[in-house]
Amino acid sequence: MAPLSDRYTVIQIEPLGFGWSDRPSDYPLAGVHEQVLAVLNQEGVDSFVVWGYSQGGAMALAIAQATPRVTGMVAGGWSPMGAPTDAWMRRADREQQIPIASRAFWRWYRRFDWLDELAAMQCPKLVYAGSGDRPRVSGPRGIPRARDALTQRGVTLMEFGGLDHRTCNTEPALSNSVVPAVLDWLDNCR
């Protein structure tokens, strides 16, 4: 957080049912983007960059899609072309090992054509992953296969060599590689 908070006001939000937040048995009708916007409204934030990693990267897309207040969208460890399959959703509902908040989010997310949504977003967009990331992100259905489609929609792509899904979001990679590269990208977007 230090490199970010030295230059920006950082507000870390964990929507209901994620991270350290409460885990309701019934997920509220308000989705992730409504919850994030409610917090930012409470804090008096008019415009912001949204950054998420893994499922949080998909959430960053959802928030950027929901409001013109987003001045930059960063999705790490997630390809906008990725989404859980019908079979995954059925298994998750049947086994109920995936929290209800996550299943609710994925149901909502799957309703959209994210290539169309990316094309409609007016803010700068960055998607990144480690070169050793799992196939869903960097494999056949992930970033390399979607590279042309994403760049045609104004998405900047970054790949961090030698990192995988876990190491791309932990120290020392965050301080030494990821955060400096994202900060440079943000500076160039201004």
PyMOL commands that place a pseudoatom at each C-alpha (Angstrom):
pseudoatom trace, name=CA, resn=MET, resi=1, chain=A, elem=C, hetatm=0, pos=[0.000, 0.000, 0.000]
pseudoatom trace, name=CA, resn=ALA, resi=2, chain=A, elem=C, hetatm=0, pos=[2.842, 2.430, 0.742]
pseudoatom trace, name=CA, resn=PRO, resi=3, chain=A, elem=C, hetatm=0, pos=[3.793, 3.211, -2.882]
pseudoatom trace, name=CA, resn=LEU, resi=4, chain=A, elem=C, hetatm=0, pos=[0.127, 3.807, -3.692]
pseudoatom trace, name=CA, resn=SER, resi=5, chain=A, elem=C, hetatm=0, pos=[-0.795, 5.747, -0.577]
pseudoatom trace, name=CA, resn=ASP, resi=6, chain=A, elem=C, hetatm=0, pos=[2.247, 7.994, -0.987]
pseudoatom trace, name=CA, resn=ARG, resi=7, chain=A, elem=C, hetatm=0, pos=[0.659, 9.355, -4.186]
pseudoatom trace, name=CA, resn=TYR, resi=8, chain=A, elem=C, hetatm=0, pos=[-3.073, 8.620, -3.887]
pseudoatom trace, name=CA, resn=THR, resi=9, chain=A, elem=C, hetatm=0, pos=[-5.817, 8.361, -1.317]
pseudoatom trace, name=CA, resn=VAL, resi=10, chain=A, elem=C, hetatm=0, pos=[-6.402, 4.625, -1.022]
pseudoatom trace, name=CA, resn=ILE, resi=11, chain=A, elem=C, hetatm=0, pos=[-9.709, 3.195, 0.130]
pseudoatom trace, name=CA, resn=GLN, resi=12, chain=A, elem=C, hetatm=0, pos=[-9.833, -0.578, 0.336]
pseudoatom trace, name=CA, resn=ILE, resi=13, chain=A, elem=C, hetatm=0, pos=[-13.385, -1.891, 0.162]
pseudoatom trace, name=CA, resn=GLU, resi=14, chain=A, elem=C, hetatm=0, pos=[-14.472, -5.463, 0.812]
pseudoatom trace, name=CA, resn=PRO, resi=15, chain=A, elem=C, hetatm=0, pos=[-18.055, -5.876, -0.406]
pseudoatom trace, name=CA, resn=LEU, resi=16, chain=A, elem=C, hetatm=0, pos=[-20.471, -7.807, 1.777]
pseudoatom trace, name=CA, resn=GLY, resi=17, chain=A, elem=C, hetatm=0, pos=[-19.625, -11.509, 1.684]
pseudoatom trace, name=CA, resn=PHE, resi=18, chain=A, elem=C, hetatm=0, pos=[-15.991, -10.994, 0.592]
pseudoatom trace, name=CA, resn=GLY, resi=19, chain=A, elem=C, hetatm=0, pos=[-12.719, -10.677, 2.501]
pseudoatom trace, name=CA, resn=TRP, resi=20, chain=A, elem=C, hetatm=0, pos=[-13.224, -9.848, 6.177]
pseudoatom trace, name=CA, resn=SER, resi=21, chain=A, elem=C, hetatm=0, pos=[-16.802, -8.573, 5.748]
pseudoatom trace, name=CA, resn=ASP, resi=22, chain=A, elem=C, hetatm=0, pos=[-19.931, -10.253, 7.110]
pseudoatom trace, name=CA, resn=ARG, resi=23, chain=A, elem=C, hetatm=0, pos=[-21.171, -13.394, 5.322]
pseudoatom trace, name=CA, resn=PRO, resi=24, chain=A, elem=C, hetatm=0, pos=[-24.971, -13.195, 5.098]
pseudoatom trace, name=CA, resn=SER, resi=25, chain=A, elem=C, hetatm=0, pos=[-26.934, -16.364, 4.339]
pseudoatom trace, name=CA, resn=ASP, resi=26, chain=A, elem=C, hetatm=0, pos=[-28.914, -14.416, 1.730]
pseudoatom trace, name=CA, resn=TYR, resi=27, chain=A, elem=C, hetatm=0, pos=[-26.971, -12.063, -0.476]
pseudoatom trace, name=CA, resn=PRO, resi=28, chain=A, elem=C, hetatm=0, pos=[-28.549, -8.579, -0.698]
pseudoatom trace, name=CA, resn=LEU, resi=29, chain=A, elem=C, hetatm=0, pos=[-30.116, -7.362, -3.926]
pseudoatom trace, name=CA, resn=ALA, resi=30, chain=A, elem=C, hetatm=0, pos=[-27.575, -4.548, -4.149]
pseudoatom trace, name=CA, resn=GLY, resi=31, chain=A, elem=C, hetatm=0, pos=[-24.589, -5.844, -6.065]
pseudoatom trace, name=CA, resn=VAL, resi=32, chain=A, elem=C, hetatm=0, pos=[-20.905, -5.196, -5.673]
pseudoatom trace, name=CA, resn=HIS, resi=33, chain=A, elem=C, hetatm=0, pos=[-20.895, -1.965, -7.661]
pseudoatom trace, name=CA, resn=GLU, resi=34, chain=A, elem=C, hetatm=0, pos=[-23.782, -0.499, -5.634]
pseudoatom trace, name=CA, resn=GLN, resi=35, chain=A, elem=C, hetatm=0, pos=[-21.984, -1.334, -2.380]
pseudoatom trace, name=CA, resn=VAL, resi=36, chain=A, elem=C, hetatm=0, pos=[-18.697, 0.218, -3.525]
pseudoatom trace, name=CA, resn=LEU, resi=37, chain=A, elem=C, hetatm=0, pos=[-20.430, 3.346, -4.792]
pseudoatom trace, name=CA, resn=ALA, resi=38, chain=A, elem=C, hetatm=0, pos=[-22.332, 3.682, -1.493]
pseudoatom trace, name=CA, resn=VAL, resi=39, chain=A, elem=C, hetatm=0, pos=[-19.033, 3.641, 0.441]
pseudoatom trace, name=CA, resn=LEU, resi=40, chain=A, elem=C, hetatm=0, pos=[-17.446, 6.166, -1.914]
pseudoatom trace, name=CA, resn=ASN, resi=41, chain=A, elem=C, hetatm=0, pos=[-20.532, 8.401, -1.676]
pseudoatom trace, name=CA, resn=GLN, resi=42, chain=A, elem=C, hetatm=0, pos=[-20.266, 8.252, 2.124]
pseudoatom trace, name=CA, resn=GLU, resi=43, chain=A, elem=C, hetatm=0, pos=[-16.591, 9.249, 1.880]
pseudoatom trace, name=CA, resn=GLY, resi=44, chain=A, elem=C, hetatm=0, pos=[-17.325, 12.088, -0.569]
pseudoatom trace, name=CA, resn=VAL, resi=45, chain=A, elem=C, hetatm=0, pos=[-15.302, 10.593, -3.432]
pseudoatom trace, name=CA, resn=ASP, resi=46, chain=A, elem=C, hetatm=0, pos=[-16.414, 12.028, -6.778]
pseudoatom trace, name=CA, resn=SER, resi=47, chain=A, elem=C, hetatm=0, pos=[-13.984, 10.260, -9.116]
pseudoatom trace, name=CA, resn=PHE, resi=48, chain=A, elem=C, hetatm=0, pos=[-11.646, 7.345, -8.638]
pseudoatom trace, name=CA, resn=VAL, resi=49, chain=A, elem=C, hetatm=0, pos=[-9.495, 4.621, -10.125]
pseudoatom trace, name=CA, resn=VAL, resi=50, chain=A, elem=C, hetatm=0, pos=[-10.739, 1.125, -9.354]
pseudoatom trace, name=CA, resn=TRP, resi=51, chain=A, elem=C, hetatm=0, pos=[-8.240, -1.720, -8.993]
pseudoatom trace, name=CA, resn=GLY, resi=52, chain=A, elem=C, hetatm=0, pos=[-9.014, -5.346, -8.281]
pseudoatom trace, name=CA, resn=TYR, resi=53, chain=A, elem=C, hetatm=0, pos=[-7.172, -8.629, -8.472]
pseudoatom trace, name=CA, resn=SER, resi=54, chain=A, elem=C, hetatm=0, pos=[-8.466, -12.094, -9.453]
pseudoatom trace, name=CA, resn=GLN, resi=55, chain=A, elem=C, hetatm=0, pos=[-12.221, -12.068, -8.808]
pseudoatom trace, name=CA, resn=GLY, resi=56, chain=A, elem=C, hetatm=0, pos=[-11.644, -8.497, -7.657]
pseudoatom trace, name=CA, resn=GLY, resi=57, chain=A, elem=C, hetatm=0, pos=[-10.439, -7.762, -11.211]
pseudoatom trace, name=CA, resn=ALA, resi=58, chain=A, elem=C, hetatm=0, pos=[-13.835, -8.846, -12.504]
pseudoatom trace, name=CA, resn=MET, resi=59, chain=A, elem=C, hetatm=0, pos=[-15.397, -6.648, -9.821]
pseudoatom trace, name=CA, resn=ALA, resi=60, chain=A, elem=C, hetatm=0, pos=[-13.298, -3.706, -11.003]
pseudoatom trace, name=CA, resn=LEU, resi=61, chain=A, elem=C, hetatm=0, pos=[-14.805, -4.213, -14.467]
pseudoatom trace, name=CA, resn=ALA, resi=62, chain=A, elem=C, hetatm=0, pos=[-18.292, -4.247, -12.936]
pseudoatom trace, name=CA, resn=ILE, resi=63, chain=A, elem=C, hetatm=0, pos=[-17.669, -1.001, -11.061]
pseudoatom trace, name=CA, resn=ALA, resi=64, chain=A, elem=C, hetatm=0, pos=[-16.166, 0.740, -14.097]
pseudoatom trace, name=CA, resn=GLN, resi=65, chain=A, elem=C, hetatm=0, pos=[-19.125, -0.401, -16.174]
pseudoatom trace, name=CA, resn=ALA, resi=66, chain=A, elem=C, hetatm=0, pos=[-21.583, 0.996, -13.607]
pseudoatom trace, name=CA, resn=THR, resi=67, chain=A, elem=C, hetatm=0, pos=[-20.410, 4.597, -13.337]
pseudoatom trace, name=CA, resn=PRO, resi=68, chain=A, elem=C, hetatm=0, pos=[-18.694, 7.345, -15.320]
pseudoatom trace, name=CA, resn=ARG, resi=69, chain=A, elem=C, hetatm=0, pos=[-17.004, 8.388, -12.038]
pseudoatom trace, name=CA, resn=VAL, resi=70, chain=A, elem=C, hetatm=0, pos=[-14.274, 5.820, -12.727]
pseudoatom trace, name=CA, resn=THR, resi=71, chain=A, elem=C, hetatm=0, pos=[-11.213, 7.570, -14.179]
pseudoatom trace, name=CA, resn=GLY, resi=72, chain=A, elem=C, hetatm=0, pos=[-9.206, 4.360, -14.611]
pseudoatom trace, name=CA, resn=MET, resi=73, chain=A, elem=C, hetatm=0, pos=[-9.844, 0.627, -14.327]
pseudoatom trace, name=CA, resn=VAL, resi=74, chain=A, elem=C, hetatm=0, pos=[-7.153, -1.898, -13.366]
pseudoatom trace, name=CA, resn=ALA, resi=75, chain=A, elem=C, hetatm=0, pos=[-7.960, -5.620, -13.450]
pseudoatom trace, name=CA, resn=GLY, resi=76, chain=A, elem=C, hetatm=0, pos=[-5.152, -7.910, -12.379]
pseudoatom trace, name=CA, resn=GLY, resi=77, chain=A, elem=C, hetatm=0, pos=[-5.120, -11.674, -12.635]
pseudoatom trace, name=CA, resn=TRP, resi=78, chain=A, elem=C, hetatm=0, pos=[-8.334, -11.709, -14.608]
pseudoatom trace, name=CA, resn=SER, resi=79, chain=A, elem=C, hetatm=0, pos=[-9.182, -11.692, -18.304]
pseudoatom trace, name=CA, resn=PRO, resi=80, chain=A, elem=C, hetatm=0, pos=[-12.403, -9.872, -19.184]
pseudoatom trace, name=CA, resn=MET, resi=81, chain=A, elem=C, hetatm=0, pos=[-13.082, -12.781, -21.541]
pseudoatom trace, name=CA, resn=GLY, resi=82, chain=A, elem=C, hetatm=0, pos=[-13.204, -15.185, -18.597]
pseudoatom trace, name=CA, resn=ALA, resi=83, chain=A, elem=C, hetatm=0, pos=[-16.319, -16.179, -16.701]
pseudoatom trace, name=CA, resn=PRO, resi=84, chain=A, elem=C, hetatm=0, pos=[-17.430, -19.293, -14.880]
pseudoatom trace, name=CA, resn=THR, resi=85, chain=A, elem=C, hetatm=0, pos=[-19.039, -21.861, -17.132]
pseudoatom trace, name=CA, resn=ASP, resi=86, chain=A, elem=C, hetatm=0, pos=[-22.587, -23.179, -16.751]
pseudoatom trace, name=CA, resn=ALA, resi=87, chain=A, elem=C, hetatm=0, pos=[-21.135, -26.433, -15.381]
pseudoatom trace, name=CA, resn=TRP, resi=88, chain=A, elem=C, hetatm=0, pos=[-19.043, -24.542, -12.794]
pseudoatom trace, name=CA, resn=MET, resi=89, chain=A, elem=C, hetatm=0, pos=[-22.098, -22.542, -11.693]
pseudoatom trace, name=CA, resn=ARG, resi=90, chain=A, elem=C, hetatm=0, pos=[-24.238, -25.692, -11.327]
pseudoatom trace, name=CA, resn=ARG, resi=91, chain=A, elem=C, hetatm=0, pos=[-21.507, -27.433, -9.329]
pseudoatom trace, name=CA, resn=ALA, resi=92, chain=A, elem=C, hetatm=0, pos=[-20.973, -24.351, -7.122]
pseudoatom trace, name=CA, resn=ASP, resi=93, chain=A, elem=C, hetatm=0, pos=[-24.714, -24.172, -6.392]
pseudoatom trace, name=CA, resn=ARG, resi=94, chain=A, elem=C, hetatm=0, pos=[-24.944, -27.905, -5.732]
pseudoatom trace, name=CA, resn=GLU, resi=95, chain=A, elem=C, hetatm=0, pos=[-21.868, -28.193, -3.506]
pseudoatom trace, name=CA, resn=GLN, resi=96, chain=A, elem=C, hetatm=0, pos=[-22.254, -24.733, -1.900]
pseudoatom trace, name=CA, resn=GLN, resi=97, chain=A, elem=C, hetatm=0, pos=[-18.539, -24.556, -1.072]
pseudoatom trace, name=CA, resn=ILE, resi=98, chain=A, elem=C, hetatm=0, pos=[-18.283, -21.227, -2.900]
pseudoatom trace, name=CA, resn=PRO, resi=99, chain=A, elem=C, hetatm=0, pos=[-19.790, -18.424, -0.766]
pseudoatom trace, name=CA, resn=ILE, resi=100, chain=A, elem=C, hetatm=0, pos=[-23.201, -17.139, -1.832]
pseudoatom trace, name=CA, resn=ALA, resi=101, chain=A, elem=C, hetatm=0, pos=[-21.791, -13.640, -2.462]
pseudoatom trace, name=CA, resn=SER, resi=102, chain=A, elem=C, hetatm=0, pos=[-19.315, -15.006, -4.998]
pseudoatom trace, name=CA, resn=ARG, resi=103, chain=A, elem=C, hetatm=0, pos=[-21.977, -17.093, -6.747]
pseudoatom trace, name=CA, resn=ALA, resi=104, chain=A, elem=C, hetatm=0, pos=[-24.336, -14.095, -6.861]
pseudoatom trace, name=CA, resn=PHE, resi=105, chain=A, elem=C, hetatm=0, pos=[-21.610, -11.914, -8.333]
pseudoatom trace, name=CA, resn=TRP, resi=106, chain=A, elem=C, hetatm=0, pos=[-20.759, -14.462, -11.029]
pseudoatom trace, name=CA, resn=ARG, resi=107, chain=A, elem=C, hetatm=0, pos=[-24.442, -14.836, -11.998]
pseudoatom trace, name=CA, resn=TRP, resi=108, chain=A, elem=C, hetatm=0, pos=[-24.606, -11.090, -12.480]
pseudoatom trace, name=CA, resn=TYR, resi=109, chain=A, elem=C, hetatm=0, pos=[-21.243, -10.904, -14.315]
pseudoatom trace, name=CA, resn=ARG, resi=110, chain=A, elem=C, hetatm=0, pos=[-22.177, -13.631, -16.794]
pseudoatom trace, name=CA, resn=ARG, resi=111, chain=A, elem=C, hetatm=0, pos=[-25.126, -11.566, -18.092]
pseudoatom trace, name=CA, resn=PHE, resi=112, chain=A, elem=C, hetatm=0, pos=[-22.850, -9.182, -19.990]
pseudoatom trace, name=CA, resn=ASP, resi=113, chain=A, elem=C, hetatm=0, pos=[-20.719, -9.266, -23.113]
pseudoatom trace, name=CA, resn=TRP, resi=114, chain=A, elem=C, hetatm=0, pos=[-17.620, -7.739, -21.563]
pseudoatom trace, name=CA, resn=LEU, resi=115, chain=A, elem=C, hetatm=0, pos=[-16.034, -6.891, -24.895]
pseudoatom trace, name=CA, resn=ASP, resi=116, chain=A, elem=C, hetatm=0, pos=[-19.020, -4.629, -25.609]
pseudoatom trace, name=CA, resn=GLU, resi=117, chain=A, elem=C, hetatm=0, pos=[-18.860, -3.215, -22.094]
pseudoatom trace, name=CA, resn=LEU, resi=118, chain=A, elem=C, hetatm=0, pos=[-15.130, -2.477, -22.423]
pseudoatom trace, name=CA, resn=ALA, resi=119, chain=A, elem=C, hetatm=0, pos=[-15.726, -0.709, -25.731]
pseudoatom trace, name=CA, resn=ALA, resi=120, chain=A, elem=C, hetatm=0, pos=[-18.340, 1.497, -24.054]
pseudoatom trace, name=CA, resn=MET, resi=121, chain=A, elem=C, hetatm=0, pos=[-16.146, 2.451, -21.068]
pseudoatom trace, name=CA, resn=GLN, resi=122, chain=A, elem=C, hetatm=0, pos=[-14.634, 5.893, -21.496]
pseudoatom trace, name=CA, resn=CYS, resi=123, chain=A, elem=C, hetatm=0, pos=[-11.915, 5.498, -18.857]
pseudoatom trace, name=CA, resn=PRO, resi=124, chain=A, elem=C, hetatm=0, pos=[-8.410, 4.100, -19.425]
pseudoatom trace, name=CA, resn=LYS, resi=125, chain=A, elem=C, hetatm=0, pos=[-8.366, 0.319, -18.911]
pseudoatom trace, name=CA, resn=LEU, resi=126, chain=A, elem=C, hetatm=0, pos=[-5.486, -1.941, -17.854]
pseudoatom trace, name=CA, resn=VAL, resi=127, chain=A, elem=C, hetatm=0, pos=[-5.488, -5.736, -17.572]
pseudoatom trace, name=CA, resn=TYR, resi=128, chain=A, elem=C, hetatm=0, pos=[-2.418, -7.554, -16.251]
pseudoatom trace, name=CA, resn=ALA, resi=129, chain=A, elem=C, hetatm=0, pos=[-1.310, -11.036, -15.272]
pseudoatom trace, name=CA, resn=GLY, resi=130, chain=A, elem=C, hetatm=0, pos=[1.794, -13.026, -14.543]
pseudoatom trace, name=CA, resn=SER, resi=131, chain=A, elem=C, hetatm=0, pos=[3.301, -15.000, -17.422]
pseudoatom trace, name=CA, resn=GLY, resi=132, chain=A, elem=C, hetatm=0, pos=[2.820, -18.189, -15.384]
pseudoatom trace, name=CA, resn=ASP, resi=133, chain=A, elem=C, hetatm=0, pos=[-0.796, -17.435, -14.493]
pseudoatom trace, name=CA, resn=ARG, resi=134, chain=A, elem=C, hetatm=0, pos=[-3.393, -20.163, -14.763]
pseudoatom trace, name=CA, resn=PRO, resi=135, chain=A, elem=C, hetatm=0, pos=[-4.985, -20.959, -18.123]
pseudoatom trace, name=CA, resn=ARG, resi=136, chain=A, elem=C, hetatm=0, pos=[-8.233, -19.104, -17.382]
pseudoatom trace, name=CA, resn=VAL, resi=137, chain=A, elem=C, hetatm=0, pos=[-6.262, -15.850, -17.305]
pseudoatom trace, name=CA, resn=SER, resi=138, chain=A, elem=C, hetatm=0, pos=[-3.335, -16.353, -19.610]
pseudoatom trace, name=CA, resn=GLY, resi=139, chain=A, elem=C, hetatm=0, pos=[-4.174, -19.594, -21.387]
pseudoatom trace, name=CA, resn=PRO, resi=140, chain=A, elem=C, hetatm=0, pos=[-6.421, -20.389, -24.356]
pseudoatom trace, name=CA, resn=ARG, resi=141, chain=A, elem=C, hetatm=0, pos=[-9.422, -18.429, -23.068]
pseudoatom trace, name=CA, resn=GLY, resi=142, chain=A, elem=C, hetatm=0, pos=[-7.366, -15.789, -21.334]
pseudoatom trace, name=CA, resn=ILE, resi=143, chain=A, elem=C, hetatm=0, pos=[-5.314, -12.765, -22.240]
pseudoatom trace, name=CA, resn=PRO, resi=144, chain=A, elem=C, hetatm=0, pos=[-3.191, -14.083, -25.159]
pseudoatom trace, name=CA, resn=ARG, resi=145, chain=A, elem=C, hetatm=0, pos=[-6.210, -15.352, -27.078]
pseudoatom trace, name=CA, resn=ALA, resi=146, chain=A, elem=C, hetatm=0, pos=[-8.121, -12.143, -26.393]
pseudoatom trace, name=CA, resn=ARG, resi=147, chain=A, elem=C, hetatm=0, pos=[-5.175, -9.778, -26.935]
pseudoatom trace, name=CA, resn=ASP, resi=148, chain=A, elem=C, hetatm=0, pos=[-6.397, -8.304, -30.240]
pseudoatom trace, name=CA, resn=ALA, resi=149, chain=A, elem=C, hetatm=0, pos=[-10.017, -8.043, -29.090]
pseudoatom trace, name=CA, resn=LEU, resi=150, chain=A, elem=C, hetatm=0, pos=[-8.990, -6.301, -25.870]
pseudoatom trace, name=CA, resn=THR, resi=151, chain=A, elem=C, hetatm=0, pos=[-6.542, -3.851, -27.438]
pseudoatom trace, name=CA, resn=GLN, resi=152, chain=A, elem=C, hetatm=0, pos=[-9.121, -2.938, -30.095]
pseudoatom trace, name=CA, resn=ARG, resi=153, chain=A, elem=C, hetatm=0, pos=[-11.346, -1.855, -27.207]
pseudoatom trace, name=CA, resn=GLY, resi=154, chain=A, elem=C, hetatm=0, pos=[-8.705, 0.376, -25.694]
pseudoatom trace, name=CA, resn=VAL, resi=155, chain=A, elem=C, hetatm=0, pos=[-7.377, -2.032, -23.085]
pseudoatom trace, name=CA, resn=THR, resi=156, chain=A, elem=C, hetatm=0, pos=[-3.690, -1.872, -22.200]
pseudoatom trace, name=CA, resn=LEU, resi=157, chain=A, elem=C, hetatm=0, pos=[-2.259, -5.312, -21.452]
pseudoatom trace, name=CA, resn=MET, resi=158, chain=A, elem=C, hetatm=0, pos=[0.707, -6.065, -19.195]
pseudoatom trace, name=CA, resn=GLU, resi=159, chain=A, elem=C, hetatm=0, pos=[2.334, -9.399, -18.504]
pseudoatom trace, name=CA, resn=PHE, resi=160, chain=A, elem=C, hetatm=0, pos=[4.809, -9.865, -15.667]
pseudoatom trace, name=CA, resn=GLY, resi=161, chain=A, elem=C, hetatm=0, pos=[7.441, -12.453, -16.537]
pseudoatom trace, name=CA, resn=GLY, resi=162, chain=A, elem=C, hetatm=0, pos=[8.133, -15.224, -14.080]
pseudoatom trace, name=CA, resn=LEU, resi=163, chain=A, elem=C, hetatm=0, pos=[5.080, -14.505, -11.909]
pseudoatom trace, name=CA, resn=ASP, resi=164, chain=A, elem=C, hetatm=0, pos=[2.000, -16.662, -11.465]
pseudoatom trace, name=CA, resn=HIS, resi=165, chain=A, elem=C, hetatm=0, pos=[-1.426, -15.917, -10.016]
pseudoatom trace, name=CA, resn=ARG, resi=166, chain=A, elem=C, hetatm=0, pos=[-0.237, -16.015, -6.414]
pseudoatom trace, name=CA, resn=THR, resi=167, chain=A, elem=C, hetatm=0, pos=[3.155, -14.359, -6.770]
pseudoatom trace, name=CA, resn=CYS, resi=168, chain=A, elem=C, hetatm=0, pos=[1.832, -11.531, -8.959]
pseudoatom trace, name=CA, resn=ASN, resi=169, chain=A, elem=C, hetatm=0, pos=[-0.255, -10.373, -5.978]
pseudoatom trace, name=CA, resn=THR, resi=170, chain=A, elem=C, hetatm=0, pos=[2.306, -10.772, -3.171]
pseudoatom trace, name=CA, resn=GLU, resi=171, chain=A, elem=C, hetatm=0, pos=[5.580, -9.243, -2.086]
pseudoatom trace, name=CA, resn=PRO, resi=172, chain=A, elem=C, hetatm=0, pos=[8.151, -8.629, -3.433]
pseudoatom trace, name=CA, resn=ALA, resi=173, chain=A, elem=C, hetatm=0, pos=[6.470, -8.609, -6.865]
pseudoatom trace, name=CA, resn=LEU, resi=174, chain=A, elem=C, hetatm=0, pos=[3.916, -5.967, -5.856]
pseudoatom trace, name=CA, resn=SER, resi=175, chain=A, elem=C, hetatm=0, pos=[6.535, -3.467, -4.675]
pseudoatom trace, name=CA, resn=ASN, resi=176, chain=A, elem=C, hetatm=0, pos=[9.184, -4.281, -7.260]
pseudoatom trace, name=CA, resn=SER, resi=177, chain=A, elem=C, hetatm=0, pos=[7.156, -4.871, -10.416]
pseudoatom trace, name=CA, resn=VAL, resi=178, chain=A, elem=C, hetatm=0, pos=[3.378, -4.579, -10.347]
pseudoatom trace, name=CA, resn=VAL, resi=179, chain=A, elem=C, hetatm=0, pos=[2.680, -1.374, -8.431]
pseudoatom trace, name=CA, resn=PRO, resi=180, chain=A, elem=C, hetatm=0, pos=[5.456, 0.663, -10.132]
pseudoatom trace, name=CA, resn=ALA, resi=181, chain=A, elem=C, hetatm=0, pos=[4.228, -0.460, -13.572]
pseudoatom trace, name=CA, resn=VAL, resi=182, chain=A, elem=C, hetatm=0, pos=[0.607, 0.397, -12.741]
pseudoatom trace, name=CA, resn=LEU, resi=183, chain=A, elem=C, hetatm=0, pos=[1.640, 3.771, -11.307]
pseudoatom trace, name=CA, resn=ASP, resi=184, chain=A, elem=C, hetatm=0, pos=[3.582, 4.529, -14.519]
pseudoatom trace, name=CA, resn=TRP, resi=185, chain=A, elem=C, hetatm=0, pos=[0.517, 3.549, -16.555]
pseudoatom trace, name=CA, resn=LEU, resi=186, chain=A, elem=C, hetatm=0, pos=[-1.698, 5.806, -14.410]
pseudoatom trace, name=CA, resn=ASP, resi=187, chain=A, elem=C, hetatm=0, pos=[0.757, 8.707, -14.848]
pseudoatom trace, name=CA, resn=ASN, resi=188, chain=A, elem=C, hetatm=0, pos=[0.707, 8.224, -18.632]
pseudoatom trace, name=CA, resn=CYS, resi=189, chain=A, elem=C, hetatm=0, pos=[-3.110, 8.210, -18.655]
pseudoatom trace, name=CA, resn=ARG, resi=190, chain=A, elem=C, hetatm=0, pos=[-3.362, 11.668, -17.110]
for i in range(1, 190): cmd.bond("trace and resi %d" % i, "trace and resi %d" % (i + 1))
show_as sticks, trace
zoom trace
